[in-house]
Amino acid sequence: MDIQTLDYSIIFGFFALVLFIGIYVSKKSGKNTAEYFLSGRNMPWWLLGFSMVATTFSTDTPNLVTDFVRTDGVSGNWGWWVFLLTGLLTVFVYAKLWRKSNVTTDMEFYDLRYGGRPAHFLRGFRSLYLGVIFNVMAMAGVTLAAIKIGQVMLGISPLQTVLIAGSITVVFSAIGGFRGVVYTDFILFFVAIAGAIGAAIYLVNLPEVGGLSNILQNDLVQSKMSILPDLSDTEALMTILVVPLAVQWWSAWYPGGEPGGGGYVAQRMLAAKDENHAVGATFFFNILHYALRPWPWILVALASLVVFPDLESIQVAFPNIEESKLGHDLAYSAMLTKLPSGLLGIVLASLGAAYMSTISTHLNWGSSYVVNDFYKQQINKNASEKELVNVGRITTIILMVLSAVFALALTNAVELFDIIIMFGAGTGLIFILRWFWWRINAWSEIVAMFASGFISIIFWQFETVLFIDEAAIFPSWAKFPLVVLITTIVWIATTFLTGPENDEVLIKFYEKTRPGGPGWKKIRESAKINEGQKWMVPSGILAMLLGCVLVYGCLFATGNWIYGNYGLAGGLTVLVLVAAIALRRVWGKMKDVF
């Protein structure tokens, strides 16, 4: 691939701009931890919304989508599309609650909702468990994608990619803090979306591809086009659609798709000006994330089936790729090598933007856990604000190094996605119910966390006997639901076998967040608290369902317009408009109550 001076100018100009922003805001960001991790809690909804979308615009996402499409077809994307339900539940039920809590991180929630040593342990342990272990895994998946892009498009080694991309990102992240992340995310979003759409338009019309009509007539592509899995294939139907829709979305923890909100999504809600800005930010994010972004990547993935129909064709075209890194996810990078000068520079800059946005967010989010929920609570309770900011910057560097080392050992982002999903299986229901049921305690979460991990390890150890062999006890699709079922039984039993939280803790939490509902009736009666407002969860669930119709309708209408199914596309478009009108009315009534 021939990269011209124009391409390098675009790339280096973009990186220089990002570093300038990080340096420019560094002085204000370094004033205290509130500025470094939450930017003074004064961010508008639109800026936070763009930041969330830019964060999920990571370099591994187009690779992951390409892997799904080439392996299981377009319907394979239901593995992450189902998290829209989680996202909209956060929008219409949990966003206001998070903002009312006024905590610095979602880990601090544990000392607000629970009490005593179990809560203190849970806060400290999960801050490292999620902020370091899971966070490093997520960042490693993103860095792995950058490594594959570097090998295919630039011809550089994995170590060179890690050193170049990682050093620029960690410097910017360490000095700029959350404010630098959010400001640059605004720019990164437009660079990333322009690169994705521009690449899709050009690559679909390559001579060897032959345009959209030729793609849609290709036999190999036609078998991959369906938005729904083959209903006659029980294994595919259960794995791709039924289990994700019936179980996965509410039961699994995944960065950016946490049931009840959490992680870097919660960080942005907590940084919002007020509760309405928190709601606006998360809704804006979900619309752009699910309705706008997927199809440019899907189109490139389908086009790649025409140019590179199998792994052997990719290997022949790129013989220098390490065998351990060869996979269907490489097809996206392989297609990008066919871009012309200028557009190539924009796309490379967009990939760099996607990488920096995701990694910088994870670094700031992870270091916020380490500083606020581990170091400040477990190591030095009297640490000054300057010391805490410095610890945050040092932690940022350590997290980057750990994720880079792990990325060098990885081969496939899908495997990592599956591992993270499995280790969070069964915990999601707690994150949903802990706001609305007083009886859940710290031990419920502790046991669920360890049970989920332990059961997942056991199932992996005996996977062949339990799920794969012809004489296996269970079908392969049953693995995830079984982890969820066993984990749920364990934590519910633990809840009733252990004592409830102290009434004083529960009353303080209720008075601060006002979640409402029948699950707090006992606490309200014992403390003689007047609920004071209508319980909004039923209306919130209705808004969530209407939002799903709206966003899924946009997603599937776009696909059918592209496929040329104009009747179905038109019907879906009308459905989107009806859902939008209905949602506006429901939300208007909810806002009047709030």
C-alpha positions in Angstrom: 0.0 0.0 0.0 1.3 3.4 -1.0 0.8 6.1 1.6 1.5 9.6 0.2 2.6 12.8 1.8 -1.0 14.0 1.8 -2.0 11.0 3.9 0.8 11.6 6.4 0.0 15.3 6.6 -3.7 14.5 7.5 -2.6 11.9 10.1 0.0 13.9 11.8 -2.1 17.1 11.7 -4.9 15.3 13.5 -2.6 13.8 16.2 -1.1 17.3 16.7 -4.5 18.8 17.2 -5.5 16.1 19.8 -2.3 16.6 21.7 -2.7 20.4 21.7 -6.2 20.0 23.2 -4.9 17.7 25.9 -2.1 20.1 26.8 -4.4 23.1 26.7 -6.9 21.7 29.2 -4.2 20.0 31.4 -3.9 22.9 33.9 -7.6 23.0 34.7 -8.0 19.2 34.6 -5.2 18.8 37.2 -6.8 21.1 39.8 -8.5 18.3 41.6 -10.1 14.9 41.1 -13.6 16.3 40.4 -12.0 18.1 37.4 -9.7 15.3 36.4 -12.4 12.6 36.4 -15.7 14.5 36.0 -14.8 17.9 34.5 -16.6 19.7 37.4 -20.0 18.0 36.8 -20.9 20.8 34.3 -21.0 19.1 30.9 -23.9 19.5 28.4 -25.9 16.5 27.1 -24.8 16.9 23.5 -21.1 16.9 24.3 -21.4 13.9 26.6 -23.5 12.1 24.0 -20.9 12.6 21.3 -18.2 11.5 23.8 -20.0 8.2 24.5 -20.4 7.5 20.8 -16.8 8.3 20.0 -15.7 6.0 22.8 -17.6 3.1 21.3 -16.2 4.0 17.8 -13.1 1.9 18.8 -10.8 0.3 16.3 -11.9 -3.2 17.3 -15.6 -2.5 16.6 -15.4 -2.5 12.7 -13.2 -5.6 13.0 -15.6 -7.3 15.3 -18.6 -6.4 13.1 -16.7 -7.7 10.1 -16.0 -11.0 11.9 -19.7 -11.3 12.8 -20.8 -10.7 9.2 -18.3 -13.0 7.6 -18.9 -15.8 10.1 -22.6 -15.6 11.0 -24.0 -13.0 8.5 -25.4 -9.6 9.3 -27.7 -11.3 12.0 -24.5 -12.1 14.0 -24.6 -8.5 15.1 -27.5 -9.3 17.5 -24.7 -10.2 19.9 -24.3 -6.5 20.5 -27.5 -5.0 19.1 -29.4 -6.5 22.1 -27.6 -4.1 24.4 -29.9 -1.3 23.1 -32.5 -2.6 25.5 -30.0 -2.1 28.4 -29.0 1.3 27.0 -32.6 2.6 26.8 -33.5 1.2 30.2 -30.6 3.3 31.5 -31.9 6.3 29.6 -35.5 6.3 30.9 -35.1 4.7 34.3 -31.6 5.0 35.7 -30.0 8.1 34.3 -31.8 10.4 36.6 -31.1 8.1 39.6 -27.4 8.1 38.9 -27.2 11.9 38.6 -29.2 12.2 41.9 -26.7 10.0 43.7 -24.0 12.6 43.1 -21.2 10.0 43.5 -17.8 10.4 41.9 -17.8 6.9 40.4 -20.3 4.1 40.2 -18.1 2.2 42.6 -18.8 4.8 45.2 -22.4 3.8 44.9 -21.6 0.8 47.1 -20.9 2.9 50.2 -24.1 4.8 49.5 -26.4 1.8 48.9 -24.8 -0.7 51.3 -23.0 -0.4 54.6 -20.2 -1.8 56.7 -17.2 -3.9 55.8 -18.8 -5.9 53.0 -19.7 -2.7 51.2 -16.2 -1.4 51.7 -14.7 -4.6 50.4 -17.0 -4.7 47.4 -16.1 -1.1 46.5 -12.4 -1.7 46.7 -12.3 -5.2 45.1 -14.6 -4.3 42.1 -12.6 -1.1 41.5 -9.6 -3.3 40.7 -11.6 -6.1 39.2 -13.4 -3.9 36.7 -11.0 -0.9 36.6 -7.9 -2.9 36.1 -8.6 -6.6 35.0 -11.7 -6.1 32.8 -10.6 -2.7 31.7 -7.2 -4.1 30.5 -9.0 -6.8 28.7 -11.3 -4.4 26.9 -8.4 -2.1 26.0 -6.3 -5.1 24.8 -9.1 -5.9 22.3 -9.0 -2.4 20.9 -5.2 -2.5 20.8 -5.3 -5.9 19.0 -7.4 -4.2 16.3 -4.8 -1.5 16.0 -2.1 -4.1 15.7 -3.9 -5.8 12.8 -4.5 -2.5 11.1 -0.8 -1.6 11.5 0.3 -5.0 10.0 -2.1 -4.9 7.1 -2.2 -1.2 6.2 1.2 0.1 7.3 3.4 -3.1 7.3 4.7 -2.4 10.8 5.2 -5.0 13.6 2.8 -5.4 16.5 5.4 -3.9 18.9 5.8 -0.9 16.7 2.1 -0.3 16.6 1.7 -0.6 20.3 4.6 1.8 20.9 3.4 4.5 18.5 -0.3 4.4 19.2 0.0 3.7 22.9 2.6 6.5 23.6 0.6 9.2 21.9 -2.7 8.2 23.6 -1.3 7.7 27.1 0.4 11.2 27.0 -2.8 12.9 25.9 -4.9 10.9 28.5 -2.6 11.4 31.4 -2.3 15.2 31.1 -5.8 16.1 29.8 -8.0 14.2 32.1 -11.7 13.8 31.5 -12.1 17.3 30.1 -9.5 16.6 27.5 -11.2 13.2 26.6 -14.6 14.8 26.2 -13.4 17.8 24.1 -11.4 15.7 21.8 -14.1 13.1 21.5 -16.3 15.7 19.8 -13.7 16.1 17.1 -12.9 12.4 17.0 -16.5 11.5 16.4 -16.8 13.5 13.2 -13.4 12.2 11.9 -14.4 8.6 12.6 -17.8 8.8 11.1 -16.5 10.6 8.0 -13.8 7.9 7.6 -16.3 5.0 8.0 -18.8 6.4 5.5 -16.2 7.6 3.0 -14.5 4.2 3.1 -17.8 2.3 2.6 -18.9 4.4 -0.4 -15.5 4.0 -2.1 -15.0 0.3 -1.4 -18.4 -0.7 -2.4 -17.8 0.8 -5.8 -14.3 -0.7 -6.4 -14.0 -2.3 -9.9 -13.4 -5.8 -8.4 -16.5 -5.3 -6.2 -18.7 -3.9 -8.9 -21.1 -1.7 -6.9 -23.9 -2.4 -4.5 -26.1 -4.3 -6.9 -23.2 -6.7 -7.7 -22.6 -7.3 -4.0 -26.2 -8.1 -3.3 -26.3 -10.6 -6.2 -23.2 -12.4 -5.1 -24.0 -15.9 -3.9 -21.7 -15.8 -0.9 -23.0 -12.4 0.2 -26.7 -13.4 -0.2 -26.2 -16.1 2.4 -25.0 -13.5 4.8 -27.4 -10.6 4.2 -30.4 -11.5 6.5 -30.9 -9.3 9.5 -32.5 -12.3 11.3 -30.9 -15.7 11.6 -32.2 -18.7 9.7 -35.3 -19.8 11.7 -34.8 -23.4 10.6 -31.3 -23.5 12.1 -32.0 -24.1 15.8 -28.4 -23.7 16.9 -28.0 -20.3 15.1 -31.4 -19.1 16.1 -30.8 -19.8 19.8 -27.2 -18.5 19.8 -27.6 -15.4 17.7 -31.1 -14.2 18.6 -33.1 -16.0 21.3 -30.4 -16.1 24.0 -29.2 -12.5 23.5 -32.8 -11.2 23.4 -34.2 -13.4 26.2 -31.3 -13.5 28.6 -28.1 -11.7 27.6 -29.2 -8.0 27.6 -30.4 -7.9 31.2 -28.1 -10.5 32.8 -24.6 -9.7 31.5 -22.1 -7.0 32.4 -20.2 -5.4 29.4 -18.4 -2.1 29.2 -20.8 0.4 27.8 -23.8 -1.9 28.1 -24.1 -2.4 31.8 -27.6 -3.2 33.1 -28.7 -0.3 35.2 -25.9 1.9 33.8 -22.3 1.9 35.0 -18.8 2.2 33.8 -17.9 5.0 31.5 -21.6 5.6 30.7 -22.2 6.3 34.4 -19.1 8.5 34.5 -20.6 10.7 31.8 -24.0 10.8 33.4 -22.3 11.9 36.7 -20.5 14.6 34.8 -23.7 16.1 33.3 -25.1 19.5 34.4 -28.2 18.0 35.8 -30.5 15.0 35.6 -32.2 16.0 32.3 -28.7 16.5 30.7 -27.8 13.0 31.9 -31.0 11.5 30.2 -30.4 13.5 27.0 -26.8 12.4 26.7 -27.5 8.7 27.1 -30.5 8.8 24.7 -28.5 10.7 22.1 -25.7 8.1 22.5 -28.0 5.1 21.9 -29.5 6.6 18.8 -26.2 7.3 17.2 -24.6 4.1 18.4 -27.2 1.7 17.1 -29.0 3.5 14.3 -26.3 5.5 12.6 -23.0 3.6 12.8 -23.4 -0.1 11.9 -24.2 0.0 8.2 -21.0 1.5 6.8 -19.1 -1.3 8.5 -21.6 -3.9 7.4 -21.3 -2.8 3.8 -17.5 -3.1 3.9 -17.8 -6.5 5.5 -20.2 -7.7 2.7 -17.9 -6.2 0.0 -14.9 -8.0 1.6 -16.7 -11.4 0.9 -16.4 -10.5 -2.9 -12.7 -9.6 -2.7 -11.6 -12.0 0.1 -14.1 -14.9 0.2 -12.0 -16.9 2.7 -9.1 -16.7 5.1 -6.7 -18.2 2.5 -7.4 -15.3 0.1 -6.5 -12.8 2.9 -3.3 -14.7 3.7 -2.3 -14.8 0.0 -2.8 -11.0 -0.3 -0.9 -10.3 2.9 1.8 -13.0 3.4 3.6 -11.0 6.1 0.7 -11.2 8.6 1.6 -13.4 11.6 -0.4 -16.6 11.5 -1.6 -16.1 15.1 -3.3 -12.8 14.0 -5.0 -14.2 11.0 -8.8 -14.1 11.2 -12.0 -12.9 9.5 -11.7 -9.6 11.4 -8.7 -8.8 9.3 -10.9 -8.4 6.2 -11.9 -4.9 7.2 -8.3 -3.7 7.3 -7.5 -5.6 4.1 -10.3 -3.7 2.3 -9.0 -0.3 3.5 -5.7 -0.9 1.8 -7.5 -0.3 -1.5 -8.4 3.4 -0.6 -6.8 6.2 -2.7 -4.5 8.9 -1.3 -6.3 11.5 0.7 -9.2 9.3 1.6 -6.7 6.8 2.9 -5.3 9.5 5.2 -8.7 10.5 6.4 -9.6 6.8 7.1 -6.3 6.2 8.9 -6.8 9.3 10.9 -10.4 8.1 11.7 -9.0 4.8 12.9 -6.5 6.6 15.0 -9.3 8.8 16.3 -11.4 5.7 17.2 -8.4 4.1 19.0 -7.5 7.3 21.0 -11.1 8.0 21.9 -11.8 4.5 23.3 -8.5 4.0 25.0 -8.4 7.5 26.6 -11.9 7.0 28.0 -11.0 3.6 29.4 -7.8 4.9 30.9 -9.5 7.8 32.6 -12.4 5.7 33.7 -10.2 2.9 35.0 -7.8 5.3 36.8 -10.9 7.0 38.5 -11.7 3.6 40.1 -8.1 3.1 41.2 -7.8 6.6 42.7 -11.3 7.2 44.1 -12.3 3.8 45.2 -9.1 2.0 46.0 -6.2 4.3 46.7 -8.2 7.0 48.5 -10.2 4.4 50.5 -7.7 1.6 51.1 -4.2 3.3 51.0 -4.3 6.9 52.0 -7.6 8.5 53.1 -5.8 11.8 53.8 -4.3 12.1 50.4 -4.3 15.6 48.9 -6.0 16.4 45.7 -2.7 17.0 44.0 -1.5 13.5 45.2 -4.7 11.9 43.9 -4.4 13.5 40.5 -0.7 12.3 40.3 -1.8 8.8 41.2 -4.4 9.0 38.5 -1.8 9.9 35.9 0.6 7.2 37.0 -2.3 4.6 37.0 -3.1 5.8 33.4 0.4 4.8 32.3 0.3 1.5 34.1 -3.0 0.5 32.6 -1.8 1.4 29.1 1.3 -0.8 29.5 -0.7 -3.8 30.9 -3.2 -3.6 28.0 -0.5 -3.3 25.4 1.3 -6.4 26.8 -1.9 -8.4 26.8 -2.8 -7.3 23.3 0.4 -8.7 22.0 -0.7 -12.1 23.2 -4.2 -12.0 21.8 -5.4 -13.4 18.4 -9.1 -12.6 18.1 -11.4 -9.9 19.5 -14.5 -12.1 19.3 -12.9 -14.5 21.8 -12.3 -11.6 24.2 -15.9 -10.4 23.7 -17.2 -13.8 24.7 -15.0 -14.0 27.8 -16.1 -10.7 29.1 -19.8 -11.5 28.5 -19.5 -14.9 30.3 -17.7 -13.6 33.3 -20.4 -11.0 33.8 -23.3 -13.5 33.2 -25.9 -13.5 35.9 -24.8 -10.3 37.7 -26.9 -7.9 35.6 -30.2 -8.5 37.3 -28.7 -7.3 40.6 -27.6 -4.1 38.9 -31.1 -3.6 37.7 -32.9 -4.5 41.0 -30.6 -3.0 43.6 -32.2 0.4 43.0 -35.7 -0.9 43.5 -35.5 -3.7 46.1 -34.3 -2.8 49.6 -33.5 -6.5 50.5 -30.5 -6.8 48.1 -27.3 -6.4 50.1 -23.6 -6.2 49.6 -23.2 -10.0 50.0 -25.7 -10.5 47.1 -23.2 -8.7 44.8 -20.1 -10.3 46.2 -21.4 -13.8 45.8 -22.8 -13.2 42.4 -19.5 -11.8 41.1 -17.5 -14.8 42.3 -20.1 -17.3 41.4 -20.3 -16.1 37.8 -16.6 -16.2 37.4 -16.2 -19.6 39.1 -19.0 -21.2 37.1 -17.7 -19.8 33.8 -14.2 -21.3 34.5 -15.8 -24.7 35.3 -17.8 -24.7 32.1 -14.7 -23.8 30.1 -12.7 -26.5 31.7 -15.4 -29.2 30.9 -16.8 -27.5 27.8 -16.3 -30.4 25.4 -18.1 -32.9 27.7 -20.9 -30.5 28.7 -21.6 -28.7 25.4 -19.6 -29.8 22.3 -19.5 -33.6 22.1 -22.2 -35.5 20.3 -23.1 -37.0 23.6 -22.9 -33.7 25.4 -25.3 -33.1 28.3 -26.4 -29.7 27.0 -26.7 -28.0 23.6 -23.9 -25.5 23.0 -26.2 -22.5 23.1 -27.2 -23.4 26.7 -23.8 -22.4 28.3 -24.6 -18.8 28.8 -28.2 -19.3 30.1 -26.9 -21.9 32.6 -24.3 -19.6 34.0 -27.0 -17.0 34.4 -29.5 -19.4 36.0 -27.0 -20.9 38.5 -25.5 -17.5 39.4 -29.0 -16.0 39.9 -30.1 -18.9 42.2 -26.9 -18.5 44.2 -27.2 -14.7 44.8 -30.9 -14.8 45.5 -30.3 -17.6 48.1 -27.5 -15.5 49.6 -29.7 -12.5 49.8 -32.2 -14.3 52.0 -29.6 -16.2 54.0 -27.8 -13.0 55.0 -29.1 -10.1 57.0 -30.5 -6.9 55.3 -28.6 -3.7 55.2 -28.9 -1.3 58.2 -32.1 0.7 58.1 -30.2 3.9 58.5 -28.2 3.2 55.4 -31.3 2.3 53.4 -33.2 5.3 54.5 -30.3 7.6 53.6 -30.1 6.0 50.2 -33.8 6.3 49.5 -34.0 9.9 50.7 -31.1 10.9 48.4 -32.1 9.1 45.2 -35.9 8.6 45.6 -36.2 5.5 43.4 -39.8 4.8 44.5 -41.8 1.7 43.9 -43.2 -1.2 46.0 -39.7 -2.6 46.6 -39.1 0.2 49.1 -42.5 0.1 50.8 -41.1 -1.4 54.0 -38.4 1.2 54.4 -40.8 4.1 53.6 -43.3 2.8 56.2 -40.6 2.2 58.9 -39.2 5.7 58.4 -42.5 7.3 57.7 -41.3 8.7 54.4 -43.9 10.2 52.0 -42.9 9.0 48.5 -43.8 12.4 47.2 -44.0 11.5 43.5 -45.5 8.9 41.2 -43.3 5.9 40.6 -42.0 6.3 37.1 -40.7 2.9 36.3 -43.8 1.7 34.3 -43.7 4.8 32.2 -40.0 4.4 31.9 -40.3 0.9 30.6 -43.0 2.1 28.1 -40.6 4.8 26.9 -37.8 2.2 26.7 -40.0 -0.1 24.5 -41.0 2.8 22.2 -37.3 3.9 22.0 -36.4 0.3 20.9 -39.0 0.5 18.2 -37.6 3.9 17.1 -33.9 2.9 17.1 -34.3 -0.7 15.8 -36.7 0.7 13.2 -34.1 3.2 12.0 -31.5 0.4 11.9 -33.6 -2.1 10.0 -35.2 0.5 7.7 -31.7 1.7 6.6 -30.7 -1.9 5.9 -33.8 -2.5 3.8 -33.4 0.7 1.9 -29.8 -0.4 1.0 -31.0 -3.9 0.1 -33.7 -2.5 -2.2 -36.6 -3.8 -0.2 -38.5 -0.5 -0.6 -41.9 -1.7 0.6 -40.6 -3.0 3.9 -38.2 -0.1 4.3 -41.1 2.4 3.8 -43.2 0.6 6.3 -40.4 0.6 8.9 -39.8 4.3 8.3 -43.5 5.1 9.0 -43.2 2.9 12.2 -40.2 5.0 13.3 -42.2 8.2 12.9 -45.1 6.8 14.9 -42.8 5.6 17.6 -41.1 9.0 17.8 -44.4 10.8 18.2 -45.6 8.4 20.9 -42.2 8.5 22.7 -42.3 12.3 22.8 -45.7 12.2 24.4 -44.7 9.7 27.0 -41.5 11.4 27.9 -43.3 14.8 28.1 -45.6 13.3 30.8 -42.6 11.9 32.7 -40.7 15.2 32.6 -43.8 16.9 34.2 -43.6 14.5 37.1 -39.9 14.8 37.6 
